[in-house]
Amino acid sequence: MQVGTQYTGTLAAASTTALFTHSWNPASHVVWTVVPITPGPGAAQVEWTVKVQRASATALTYHLAITNLSAAAVDVEVRYAILS
């Protein structure tokens, strides 16, 4: 298994940010996770969705929409794990 961080950034309060990452091997099984790195006890801070596009015969593009559920800015890491 290979793991890494694709993106690190700040989400404004109560906002949604769209990101994409391209040229991924379509033979690989990739799992995406968004992790808040700003402490925010008491409730969930972020939620995300992942959509995938077959950009070519040899490449996938992943589209992520990340929503900050809190009333304050949140720093996040977008992490991936390639399972196969």
PDB file of N, CA, C and O in Angstrom:
ATOM      1  N   MET A   1       0.851  -1.179   0.000  1.00  0.00           N
ATOM      2  CA  MET A   1       0.000   0.000   0.000  1.00  0.00           C
ATOM      3  C   MET A   1       0.895   1.240   0.000  1.00  0.00           C
ATOM      4  O   MET A   1       1.904   1.295   0.702  1.00  0.00           O
ATOM      5  N   GLN A   2       0.511   2.208  -0.784  1.00  0.00           N
ATOM      6  CA  GLN A   2       1.208   3.499  -0.838  1.00  0.00           C
ATOM      7  C   GLN A   2       0.266   4.573  -0.311  1.00  0.00           C
ATOM      8  O   GLN A   2      -0.902   4.613  -0.696  1.00  0.00           O
ATOM      9  N   VAL A   3       0.765   5.453   0.574  1.00  0.00           N
ATOM     10  CA  VAL A   3      -0.057   6.524   1.125  1.00  0.00           C
ATOM     11  C   VAL A   3       0.669   7.850   0.965  1.00  0.00           C
ATOM     12  O   VAL A   3       1.894   7.892   0.847  1.00  0.00           O
ATOM     13  N   GLY A   4      -0.102   8.935   0.963  1.00  0.00           N
ATOM     14  CA  GLY A   4       0.504  10.259   0.851  1.00  0.00           C
ATOM     15  C   GLY A   4      -0.518  11.357   1.049  1.00  0.00           C
ATOM     16  O   GLY A   4      -1.707  11.100   1.242  1.00  0.00           O
ATOM     17  N   THR A   5      -0.028  12.593   0.997  1.00  0.00           N
ATOM     18  CA  THR A   5      -0.873  13.774   1.087  1.00  0.00           C
ATOM     19  C   THR A   5      -0.834  14.479  -0.257  1.00  0.00           C
ATOM     20  O   THR A   5       0.239  14.837  -0.742  1.00  0.00           O
ATOM     21  N   GLN A   6      -1.993  14.678  -0.858  1.00  0.00           N
ATOM     22  CA  GLN A   6      -2.098  15.316  -2.168  1.00  0.00           C
ATOM     23  C   GLN A   6      -2.218  16.830  -2.056  1.00  0.00           C
ATOM     24  O   GLN A   6      -1.764  17.555  -2.941  1.00  0.00           O
ATOM     25  N   TYR A   7      -2.831  17.314  -0.970  1.00  0.00           N
ATOM     26  CA  TYR A   7      -3.123  18.745  -0.852  1.00  0.00           C
ATOM     27  C   TYR A   7      -3.212  19.113   0.624  1.00  0.00           C
ATOM     28  O   TYR A   7      -3.739  18.346   1.429  1.00  0.00           O
ATOM     29  N   THR A   8      -2.702  20.272   0.972  1.00  0.00           N
ATOM     30  CA  THR A   8      -2.874  20.849   2.301  1.00  0.00           C
ATOM     31  C   THR A   8      -3.329  22.290   2.108  1.00  0.00           C
ATOM     32  O   THR A   8      -2.739  23.026   1.318  1.00  0.00           O
ATOM     33  N   GLY A   9      -4.368  22.693   2.820  1.00  0.00           N
ATOM     34  CA  GLY A   9      -4.858  24.059   2.662  1.00  0.00           C
ATOM     35  C   GLY A   9      -5.854  24.430   3.732  1.00  0.00           C
ATOM     36  O   GLY A   9      -6.119  23.660   4.654  1.00  0.00           O
ATOM     37  N   THR A  10      -6.406  25.630   3.595  1.00  0.00           N
ATOM     38  CA  THR A  10      -7.366  26.165   4.554  1.00  0.00           C
ATOM     39  C   THR A  10      -8.717  26.348   3.883  1.00  0.00           C
ATOM     40  O   THR A  10      -8.808  26.899   2.786  1.00  0.00           O
ATOM     41  N   LEU A  11      -9.770  25.878   4.554  1.00  0.00           N
ATOM     42  CA  LEU A  11     -11.136  26.078   4.077  1.00  0.00           C
ATOM     43  C   LEU A  11     -11.763  27.201   4.888  1.00  0.00           C
ATOM     44  O   LEU A  11     -11.723  27.180   6.118  1.00  0.00           O
ATOM     45  N   ALA A  12     -12.333  28.164   4.214  1.00  0.00           N
ATOM     46  CA  ALA A  12     -13.041  29.245   4.904  1.00  0.00           C
ATOM     47  C   ALA A  12     -14.249  28.679   5.641  1.00  0.00           C
ATOM     48  O   ALA A  12     -14.759  27.614   5.291  1.00  0.00           O
ATOM     49  N   ALA A  13     -14.693  29.389   6.646  1.00  0.00           N
ATOM     50  CA  ALA A  13     -15.858  28.969   7.431  1.00  0.00           C
ATOM     51  C   ALA A  13     -17.063  28.729   6.538  1.00  0.00           C
ATOM     52  O   ALA A  13     -17.344  29.515   5.634  1.00  0.00           O
ATOM     53  N   ALA A  14     -17.768  27.644   6.795  1.00  0.00           N
ATOM     54  CA  ALA A  14     -19.035  27.321   6.114  1.00  0.00           C
ATOM     55  C   ALA A  14     -18.931  27.421   4.596  1.00  0.00           C
ATOM     56  O   ALA A  14     -19.828  27.963   3.950  1.00  0.00           O
ATOM     57  N   SER A  15     -17.846  26.905   4.020  1.00  0.00           N
ATOM     58  CA  SER A  15     -17.661  26.986   2.573  1.00  0.00           C
ATOM     59  C   SER A  15     -17.375  25.608   1.989  1.00  0.00           C
ATOM     60  O   SER A  15     -17.067  24.661   2.713  1.00  0.00           O
ATOM     61  N   THR A  16     -17.482  25.516   0.670  1.00  0.00           N
ATOM     62  CA  THR A  16     -17.138  24.295  -0.051  1.00  0.00           C
ATOM     63  C   THR A  16     -16.058  24.623  -1.070  1.00  0.00           C
ATOM     64  O   THR A  16     -16.140  25.629  -1.776  1.00  0.00           O
ATOM     65  N   THR A  17     -15.061  23.780  -1.138  1.00  0.00           N
ATOM     66  CA  THR A  17     -13.964  23.940  -2.086  1.00  0.00           C
ATOM     67  C   THR A  17     -13.927  22.727  -3.001  1.00  0.00           C
ATOM     68  O   THR A  17     -14.084  21.596  -2.541  1.00  0.00           O
ATOM     69  N   ALA A  18     -13.720  22.954  -4.288  1.00  0.00           N
ATOM     70  CA  ALA A  18     -13.599  21.872  -5.260  1.00  0.00           C
ATOM     71  C   ALA A  18     -12.141  21.741  -5.684  1.00  0.00           C
ATOM     72  O   ALA A  18     -11.474  22.731  -5.985  1.00  0.00           O
ATOM     73  N   LEU A  19     -11.666  20.515  -5.703  1.00  0.00           N
ATOM     74  CA  LEU A  19     -10.308  20.211  -6.139  1.00  0.00           C
ATOM     75  C   LEU A  19     -10.356  19.074  -7.144  1.00  0.00           C
ATOM     76  O   LEU A  19     -11.310  18.297  -7.171  1.00  0.00           O
ATOM     77  N   PHE A  20      -9.325  18.983  -7.968  1.00  0.00           N
ATOM     78  CA  PHE A  20      -9.202  17.790  -8.801  1.00  0.00           C
ATOM     79  C   PHE A  20      -7.738  17.380  -8.863  1.00  0.00           C
ATOM     80  O   PHE A  20      -6.835  18.202  -8.703  1.00  0.00           O
ATOM     81  N   THR A  21      -7.527  16.103  -9.098  1.00  0.00           N
ATOM     82  CA  THR A  21      -6.190  15.550  -9.233  1.00  0.00           C
ATOM     83  C   THR A  21      -6.234  14.549 -10.385  1.00  0.00           C
ATOM     84  O   THR A  21      -7.134  13.712 -10.450  1.00  0.00           O
ATOM     85  N   HIS A  22      -5.273  14.633 -11.284  1.00  0.00           N
ATOM     86  CA  HIS A  22      -5.373  13.901 -12.546  1.00  0.00           C
ATOM     87  C   HIS A  22      -4.207  12.935 -12.753  1.00  0.00           C
ATOM     88  O   HIS A  22      -3.237  12.914 -11.996  1.00  0.00           O
ATOM     89  N   SER A  23      -4.349  12.146 -13.802  1.00  0.00           N
ATOM     90  CA  SER A  23      -3.315  11.213 -14.292  1.00  0.00           C
ATOM     91  C   SER A  23      -3.070  10.030 -13.361  1.00  0.00           C
ATOM     92  O   SER A  23      -1.944   9.544 -13.254  1.00  0.00           O
ATOM     93  N   TRP A  24      -4.115   9.571 -12.692  1.00  0.00           N
ATOM     94  CA  TRP A  24      -3.999   8.397 -11.833  1.00  0.00           C
ATOM     95  C   TRP A  24      -4.203   7.131 -12.648  1.00  0.00           C
ATOM     96  O   TRP A  24      -5.010   7.102 -13.577  1.00  0.00           O
ATOM     97  N   ASN A  25      -3.474   6.098 -12.299  1.00  0.00           N
ATOM     98  CA  ASN A  25      -3.539   4.815 -12.993  1.00  0.00           C
ATOM     99  C   ASN A  25      -4.914   4.175 -12.778  1.00  0.00           C
ATOM    100  O   ASN A  25      -5.308   3.962 -11.632  1.00  0.00           O
ATOM    101  N   PRO A  26      -5.644   3.864 -13.832  1.00  0.00           N
ATOM    102  CA  PRO A  26      -6.973   3.275 -13.664  1.00  0.00           C
ATOM    103  C   PRO A  26      -6.947   1.852 -13.115  1.00  0.00           C
ATOM    104  O   PRO A  26      -7.983   1.344 -12.686  1.00  0.00           O
ATOM    105  N   ALA A  27      -5.793   1.203 -13.118  1.00  0.00           N
ATOM    106  CA  ALA A  27      -5.691  -0.144 -12.554  1.00  0.00           C
ATOM    107  C   ALA A  27      -5.555  -0.122 -11.033  1.00  0.00           C
ATOM    108  O   ALA A  27      -5.691  -1.159 -10.384  1.00  0.00           O
ATOM    109  N   SER A  28      -5.290   1.044 -10.464  1.00  0.00           N
ATOM    110  CA  SER A  28      -5.109   1.175  -9.013  1.00  0.00           C
ATOM    111  C   SER A  28      -6.436   1.453  -8.315  1.00  0.00           C
ATOM    112  O   SER A  28      -7.334   2.076  -8.880  1.00  0.00           O
ATOM    113  N   HIS A  29      -6.538   0.982  -7.088  1.00  0.00           N
ATOM    114  CA  HIS A  29      -7.704   1.290  -6.241  1.00  0.00           C
ATOM    115  C   HIS A  29      -7.259   2.367  -5.260  1.00  0.00           C
ATOM    116  O   HIS A  29      -6.464   2.098  -4.359  1.00  0.00           O
ATOM    117  N   VAL A  30      -7.770   3.593  -5.430  1.00  0.00           N
ATOM    118  CA  VAL A  30      -7.352   4.736  -4.619  1.00  0.00           C
ATOM    119  C   VAL A  30      -8.499   5.154  -3.696  1.00  0.00           C
ATOM    120  O   VAL A  30      -9.638   5.312  -4.135  1.00  0.00           O
ATOM    121  N   VAL A  31      -8.180   5.330  -2.419  1.00  0.00           N
ATOM    122  CA  VAL A  31      -9.143   5.789  -1.416  1.00  0.00           C
ATOM    123  C   VAL A  31      -8.721   7.182  -0.964  1.00  0.00           C
ATOM    124  O   VAL A  31      -7.549   7.410  -0.666  1.00  0.00           O
ATOM    125  N   TRP A  32      -9.669   8.116  -0.912  1.00  0.00           N
ATOM    126  CA  TRP A  32      -9.406   9.503  -0.527  1.00  0.00           C
ATOM    127  C   TRP A  32      -9.992   9.787   0.846  1.00  0.00           C
ATOM    128  O   TRP A  32     -11.098   9.348   1.163  1.00  0.00           O
ATOM    129  N   THR A  33      -9.243  10.524   1.658  1.00  0.00           N
ATOM    130  CA  THR A  33      -9.674  10.925   2.987  1.00  0.00           C
ATOM    131  C   THR A  33      -9.307  12.387   3.198  1.00  0.00           C
ATOM    132  O   THR A  33      -8.220  12.814   2.809  1.00  0.00           O
ATOM    133  N   VAL A  34     -10.201  13.157   3.811  1.00  0.00           N
ATOM    134  CA  VAL A  34      -9.924  14.552   4.157  1.00  0.00           C
ATOM    135  C   VAL A  34      -9.886  14.642   5.680  1.00  0.00           C
ATOM    136  O   VAL A  34     -10.845  14.281   6.362  1.00  0.00           O
ATOM    137  N   VAL A  35      -8.759  15.130   6.200  1.00  0.00           N
ATOM    138  CA  VAL A  35      -8.540  15.153   7.644  1.00  0.00           C
ATOM    139  C   VAL A  35      -8.334  16.591   8.109  1.00  0.00           C
ATOM    140  O   VAL A  35      -7.415  17.260   7.638  1.00  0.00           O
ATOM    141  N   PRO A  36      -9.180  17.083   9.034  1.00  0.00           N
ATOM    142  CA  PRO A  36      -8.936  18.413   9.591  1.00  0.00           C
ATOM    143  C   PRO A  36      -7.699  18.367  10.484  1.00  0.00           C
ATOM    144  O   PRO A  36      -7.527  17.434  11.268  1.00  0.00           O
ATOM    145  N   ILE A  37      -6.840  19.377  10.362  1.00  0.00           N
ATOM    146  CA  ILE A  37      -5.654  19.446  11.222  1.00  0.00           C
ATOM    147  C   ILE A  37      -5.744  20.610  12.202  1.00  0.00           C
ATOM    148  O   ILE A  37      -4.847  20.811  13.021  1.00  0.00           O
ATOM    149  N   THR A  38      -6.825  21.372  12.117  1.00  0.00           N
ATOM    150  CA  THR A  38      -7.134  22.419  13.094  1.00  0.00           C
ATOM    151  C   THR A  38      -8.024  21.807  14.166  1.00  0.00           C
ATOM    152  O   THR A  38      -9.071  21.254  13.831  1.00  0.00           O
ATOM    153  N   PRO A  39      -7.650  21.883  15.445  1.00  0.00           N
ATOM    154  CA  PRO A  39      -8.509  21.334  16.488  1.00  0.00           C
ATOM    155  C   PRO A  39      -9.885  22.009  16.494  1.00  0.00           C
ATOM    156  O   PRO A  39      -9.992  23.227  16.352  1.00  0.00           O
ATOM    157  N   GLY A  40     -10.920  21.205  16.660  1.00  0.00           N
ATOM    158  CA  GLY A  40     -12.288  21.718  16.725  1.00  0.00           C
ATOM    159  C   GLY A  40     -13.170  20.742  17.471  1.00  0.00           C
ATOM    160  O   GLY A  40     -14.016  20.089  16.860  1.00  0.00           O
ATOM    161  N   PRO A  41     -12.994  20.625  18.771  1.00  0.00           N
ATOM    162  CA  PRO A  41     -13.751  19.638  19.542  1.00  0.00           C
ATOM    163  C   PRO A  41     -15.252  19.920  19.539  1.00  0.00           C
ATOM    164  O   PRO A  41     -15.689  21.068  19.457  1.00  0.00           O
ATOM    165  N   GLY A  42     -16.018  18.849  19.632  1.00  0.00           N
ATOM    166  CA  GLY A  42     -17.457  18.989  19.814  1.00  0.00           C
ATOM    167  C   GLY A  42     -18.319  18.608  18.637  1.00  0.00           C
ATOM    168  O   GLY A  42     -19.484  18.257  18.824  1.00  0.00           O
ATOM    169  N   ALA A  43     -17.783  18.664  17.414  1.00  0.00           N
ATOM    170  CA  ALA A  43     -18.616  18.331  16.254  1.00  0.00           C
ATOM    171  C   ALA A  43     -17.730  18.060  15.040  1.00  0.00           C
ATOM    172  O   ALA A  43     -16.552  18.418  15.012  1.00  0.00           O
ATOM    173  N   ALA A  44     -18.324  17.426  14.053  1.00  0.00           N
ATOM    174  CA  ALA A  44     -17.605  17.187  12.794  1.00  0.00           C
ATOM    175  C   ALA A  44     -17.245  18.521  12.147  1.00  0.00           C
ATOM    176  O   ALA A  44     -18.019  19.476  12.212  1.00  0.00           O
ATOM    177  N   GLN A  45     -16.079  18.584  11.530  1.00  0.00           N
ATOM    178  CA  GLN A  45     -15.627  19.822  10.900  1.00  0.00           C
ATOM    179  C   GLN A  45     -15.759  19.807   9.388  1.00  0.00           C
ATOM    180  O   GLN A  45     -16.051  20.841   8.788  1.00  0.00           O
ATOM    181  N   VAL A  46     -15.549  18.645   8.753  1.00  0.00           N
ATOM    182  CA  VAL A  46     -15.587  18.591   7.294  1.00  0.00           C
ATOM    183  C   VAL A  46     -16.333  17.357   6.813  1.00  0.00           C
ATOM    184  O   VAL A  46     -16.445  16.348   7.508  1.00  0.00           O
ATOM    185  N   GLU A  47     -16.839  17.485   5.590  1.00  0.00           N
ATOM    186  CA  GLU A  47     -17.354  16.331   4.856  1.00  0.00           C
ATOM    187  C   GLU A  47     -16.902  16.485   3.418  1.00  0.00           C
ATOM    188  O   GLU A  47     -16.617  17.597   2.972  1.00  0.00           O
ATOM    189  N   TRP A  48     -16.831  15.379   2.683  1.00  0.00           N
ATOM    190  CA  TRP A  48     -16.331  15.443   1.319  1.00  0.00           C
ATOM    191  C   TRP A  48     -16.997  14.387   0.456  1.00  0.00           C
ATOM    192  O   TRP A  48     -17.507  13.379   0.947  1.00  0.00           O
ATOM    193  N   THR A  49     -16.978  14.646  -0.839  1.00  0.00           N
ATOM    194  CA  THR A  49     -17.423  13.673  -1.829  1.00  0.00           C
ATOM    195  C   THR A  49     -16.313  13.516  -2.851  1.00  0.00           C
ATOM    196  O   THR A  49     -15.516  14.427  -3.072  1.00  0.00           O
ATOM    197  N   VAL A  50     -16.276  12.354  -3.466  1.00  0.00           N
ATOM    198  CA  VAL A  50     -15.286  12.060  -4.499  1.00  0.00           C
ATOM    199  C   VAL A  50     -16.029  11.549  -5.721  1.00  0.00           C
ATOM    200  O   VAL A  50     -16.863  10.649  -5.627  1.00  0.00           O
ATOM    201  N   LYS A  51     -15.718  12.132  -6.863  1.00  0.00           N
ATOM    202  CA  LYS A  51     -16.251  11.663  -8.141  1.00  0.00           C
ATOM    203  C   LYS A  51     -15.057  11.341  -9.029  1.00  0.00           C
ATOM    204  O   LYS A  51     -13.981  11.916  -8.862  1.00  0.00           O
ATOM    205  N   VAL A  52     -15.244  10.433  -9.961  1.00  0.00           N
ATOM    206  CA  VAL A  52     -14.123  10.003 -10.796  1.00  0.00           C
ATOM    207  C   VAL A  52     -14.483  10.117 -12.270  1.00  0.00           C
ATOM    208  O   VAL A  52     -15.618   9.868 -12.676  1.00  0.00           O
ATOM    209  N   GLN A  53     -13.493  10.496 -13.049  1.00  0.00           N
ATOM    210  CA  GLN A  53     -13.639  10.663 -14.494  1.00  0.00           C
ATOM    211  C   GLN A  53     -12.572   9.808 -15.177  1.00  0.00           C
ATOM    212  O   GLN A  53     -11.405   9.846 -14.787  1.00  0.00           O
ATOM    213  N   ARG A  54     -12.963   9.044 -16.186  1.00  0.00           N
ATOM    214  CA  ARG A  54     -11.994   8.314 -17.009  1.00  0.00           C
ATOM    215  C   ARG A  54     -11.523   9.306 -18.063  1.00  0.00           C
ATOM    216  O   ARG A  54     -12.148   9.443 -19.115  1.00  0.00           O
ATOM    217  N   ALA A  55     -10.419   9.998 -17.783  1.00  0.00           N
ATOM    218  CA  ALA A  55      -9.936  11.075 -18.646  1.00  0.00           C
ATOM    219  C   ALA A  55      -9.372  10.554 -19.965  1.00  0.00           C
ATOM    220  O   ALA A  55      -9.453  11.229 -20.991  1.00  0.00           O
ATOM    221  N   SER A  56      -8.803   9.352 -19.934  1.00  0.00           N
ATOM    222  CA  SER A  56      -8.277   8.723 -21.151  1.00  0.00           C
ATOM    223  C   SER A  56      -8.196   7.226 -20.890  1.00  0.00           C
ATOM    224  O   SER A  56      -8.579   6.758 -19.819  1.00  0.00           O
ATOM    225  N   ALA A  57      -7.705   6.488 -21.853  1.00  0.00           N
ATOM    226  CA  ALA A  57      -7.570   5.043 -21.671  1.00  0.00           C
ATOM    227  C   ALA A  57      -6.575   4.696 -20.571  1.00  0.00           C
ATOM    228  O   ALA A  57      -6.616   3.595 -20.021  1.00  0.00           O
ATOM    229  N   THR A  58      -5.688   5.623 -20.248  1.00  0.00           N
ATOM    230  CA  THR A  58      -4.620   5.341 -19.293  1.00  0.00           C
ATOM    231  C   THR A  58      -4.629   6.243 -18.055  1.00  0.00           C
ATOM    232  O   THR A  58      -3.674   6.219 -17.277  1.00  0.00           O
ATOM    233  N   ALA A  59      -5.685   7.034 -17.857  1.00  0.00           N
ATOM    234  CA  ALA A  59      -5.660   7.975 -16.730  1.00  0.00           C
ATOM    235  C   ALA A  59      -7.049   8.259 -16.171  1.00  0.00           C
ATOM    236  O   ALA A  59      -8.030   8.371 -16.907  1.00  0.00           O
ATOM    237  N   LEU A  60      -7.103   8.373 -14.836  1.00  0.00           N
ATOM    238  CA  LEU A  60      -8.301   8.804 -14.125  1.00  0.00           C
ATOM    239  C   LEU A  60      -8.076  10.187 -13.544  1.00  0.00           C
ATOM    240  O   LEU A  60      -6.951  10.552 -13.201  1.00  0.00           O
ATOM    241  N   THR A  61      -9.156  10.958 -13.434  1.00  0.00           N
ATOM    242  CA  THR A  61      -9.144  12.221 -12.706  1.00  0.00           C
ATOM    243  C   THR A  61     -10.148  12.099 -11.576  1.00  0.00           C
ATOM    244  O   THR A  61     -11.296  11.708 -11.791  1.00  0.00           O
ATOM    245  N   TYR A  62      -9.708  12.438 -10.365  1.00  0.00           N
ATOM    246  CA  TYR A  62     -10.589  12.449  -9.204  1.00  0.00           C
ATOM    247  C   TYR A  62     -11.001  13.888  -8.913  1.00  0.00           C
ATOM    248  O   TYR A  62     -10.163  14.789  -8.893  1.00  0.00           O
ATOM    249  N   HIS A  63     -12.300  14.098  -8.687  1.00  0.00           N
ATOM    250  CA  HIS A  63     -12.857  15.406  -8.351  1.00  0.00           C
ATOM    251  C   HIS A  63     -13.360  15.331  -6.914  1.00  0.00           C
ATOM    252  O   HIS A  63     -14.213  14.500  -6.599  1.00  0.00           O
ATOM    253  N   LEU A  64     -12.842  16.188  -6.042  1.00  0.00           N
ATOM    254  CA  LEU A  64     -13.236  16.201  -4.635  1.00  0.00           C
ATOM    255  C   LEU A  64     -13.938  17.510  -4.316  1.00  0.00           C
ATOM    256  O   LEU A  64     -13.490  18.579  -4.730  1.00  0.00           O
ATOM    257  N   ALA A  65     -15.032  17.424  -3.583  1.00  0.00           N
ATOM    258  CA  ALA A  65     -15.721  18.601  -3.050  1.00  0.00           C
ATOM    259  C   ALA A  65     -15.644  18.485  -1.534  1.00  0.00           C
ATOM    260  O   ALA A  65     -16.127  17.513  -0.954  1.00  0.00           O
ATOM    261  N   ILE A  66     -15.036  19.482  -0.894  1.00  0.00           N
ATOM    262  CA  ILE A  66     -14.817  19.454   0.553  1.00  0.00           C
ATOM    263  C   ILE A  66     -15.594  20.611   1.176  1.00  0.00           C
ATOM    264  O   ILE A  66     -15.442  21.765   0.774  1.00  0.00           O
ATOM    265  N   THR A  67     -16.425  20.286   2.158  1.00  0.00           N
ATOM    266  CA  THR A  67     -17.246  21.289   2.824  1.00  0.00           C
ATOM    267  C   THR A  67     -16.801  21.453   4.263  1.00  0.00           C
ATOM    268  O   THR A  67     -16.662  20.476   4.999  1.00  0.00           O
ATOM    269  N   ASN A  68     -16.578  22.707   4.661  1.00  0.00           N
ATOM    270  CA  ASN A  68     -16.292  23.049   6.046  1.00  0.00           C
ATOM    271  C   ASN A  68     -17.636  23.207   6.754  1.00  0.00           C
ATOM    272  O   ASN A  68     -18.420  24.094   6.417  1.00  0.00           O
ATOM    273  N   LEU A  69     -17.892  22.365   7.711  1.00  0.00           N
ATOM    274  CA  LEU A  69     -19.165  22.367   8.436  1.00  0.00           C
ATOM    275  C   LEU A  69     -19.178  23.328   9.612  1.00  0.00           C
ATOM    276  O   LEU A  69     -20.213  23.517  10.251  1.00  0.00           O
ATOM    277  N   SER A  70     -18.045  23.930   9.898  1.00  0.00           N
ATOM    278  CA  SER A  70     -17.934  24.757  11.099  1.00  0.00           C
ATOM    279  C   SER A  70     -18.029  26.248  10.782  1.00  0.00           C
ATOM    280  O   SER A  70     -18.035  26.653   9.619  1.00  0.00           O
ATOM    281  N   ALA A  71     -18.102  27.045  11.826  1.00  0.00           N
ATOM    282  CA  ALA A  71     -18.206  28.501  11.706  1.00  0.00           C
ATOM    283  C   ALA A  71     -16.835  29.169  11.745  1.00  0.00           C
ATOM    284  O   ALA A  71     -16.747  30.390  11.870  1.00  0.00           O
ATOM    285  N   ALA A  72     -15.766  28.381  11.639  1.00  0.00           N
ATOM    286  CA  ALA A  72     -14.398  28.920  11.645  1.00  0.00           C
ATOM    287  C   ALA A  72     -13.600  28.273  10.519  1.00  0.00           C
ATOM    288  O   ALA A  72     -13.942  27.186  10.054  1.00  0.00           O
ATOM    289  N   ALA A  73     -12.550  28.935  10.088  1.00  0.00           N
ATOM    290  CA  ALA A  73     -11.668  28.355   9.074  1.00  0.00           C
ATOM    291  C   ALA A  73     -11.037  27.073   9.617  1.00  0.00           C
ATOM    292  O   ALA A  73     -10.763  26.963  10.812  1.00  0.00           O
ATOM    293  N   VAL A  74     -10.811  26.104   8.721  1.00  0.00           N
ATOM    294  CA  VAL A  74     -10.234  24.817   9.102  1.00  0.00           C
ATOM    295  C   VAL A  74      -9.110  24.471   8.133  1.00  0.00           C
ATOM    296  O   VAL A  74      -9.293  24.533   6.917  1.00  0.00           O
ATOM    297  N   ASP A  75      -7.949  24.108   8.667  1.00  0.00           N
ATOM    298  CA  ASP A  75      -6.855  23.577   7.855  1.00  0.00           C
ATOM    299  C   ASP A  75      -7.095  22.087   7.651  1.00  0.00           C
ATOM    300  O   ASP A  75      -7.485  21.379   8.579  1.00  0.00           O
ATOM    301  N   VAL A  76      -6.857  21.618   6.425  1.00  0.00           N
ATOM    302  CA  VAL A  76      -7.106  20.215   6.107  1.00  0.00           C
ATOM    303  C   VAL A  76      -5.948  19.626   5.318  1.00  0.00           C
ATOM    304  O   VAL A  76      -5.169  20.339   4.686  1.00  0.00           O
ATOM    305  N   GLU A  77      -5.860  18.300   5.374  1.00  0.00           N
ATOM    306  CA  GLU A  77      -5.001  17.526   4.491  1.00  0.00           C
ATOM    307  C   GLU A  77      -5.894  16.598   3.680  1.00  0.00           C
ATOM    308  O   GLU A  77      -6.786  15.949   4.227  1.00  0.00           O
ATOM    309  N   VAL A  78      -5.651  16.540   2.374  1.00  0.00           N
ATOM    310  CA  VAL A  78      -6.331  15.584   1.507  1.00  0.00           C
ATOM    311  C   VAL A  78      -5.351  14.443   1.293  1.00  0.00           C
ATOM    312  O   VAL A  78      -4.312  14.610   0.654  1.00  0.00           O
ATOM    313  N   ARG A  79      -5.693  13.288   1.831  1.00  0.00           N
ATOM    314  CA  ARG A  79      -4.795  12.140   1.823  1.00  0.00           C
ATOM    315  C   ARG A  79      -5.323  11.044   0.908  1.00  0.00           C
ATOM    316  O   ARG A  79      -6.529  10.917   0.696  1.00  0.00           O
ATOM    317  N   TYR A  80      -4.397  10.256   0.372  1.00  0.00           N
ATOM    318  CA  TYR A  80      -4.776   9.126  -0.472  1.00  0.00           C
ATOM    319  C   TYR A  80      -4.063   7.862   0.000  1.00  0.00           C
ATOM    320  O   TYR A  80      -2.995   7.913   0.610  1.00  0.00           O
ATOM    321  N   ALA A  81      -4.690   6.729  -0.305  1.00  0.00           N
ATOM    322  CA  ALA A  81      -4.082   5.422  -0.095  1.00  0.00           C
ATOM    323  C   ALA A  81      -4.329   4.613  -1.354  1.00  0.00           C
ATOM    324  O   ALA A  81      -5.474   4.431  -1.770  1.00  0.00           O
ATOM    325  N   ILE A  82      -3.263   4.131  -1.955  1.00  0.00           N
ATOM    326  CA  ILE A  82      -3.382   3.267  -3.124  1.00  0.00           C
ATOM    327  C   ILE A  82      -3.337   1.825  -2.604  1.00  0.00           C
ATOM    328  O   ILE A  82      -2.305   1.362  -2.117  1.00  0.00           O
ATOM    329  N   LEU A  83      -4.460   1.133  -2.714  1.00  0.00           N
ATOM    330  CA  LEU A  83      -4.583  -0.188  -2.131  1.00  0.00           C
ATOM    331  C   LEU A  83      -4.096  -1.291  -3.056  1.00  0.00           C
ATOM    332  O   LEU A  83      -3.753  -2.380  -2.596  1.00  0.00           O
ATOM    333  N   SER A  84      -4.063  -1.019  -4.356  1.00  0.00           N
ATOM    334  CA  SER A  84      -3.564  -2.040  -5.293  1.00  0.00           C
ATOM    335  C   SER A  84      -2.953  -1.378  -6.497  1.00  0.00           C
ATOM    336  O   SER A  84      -2.475  -2.063  -7.402  1.00  0.00           O
TER     337      SER A  84
END
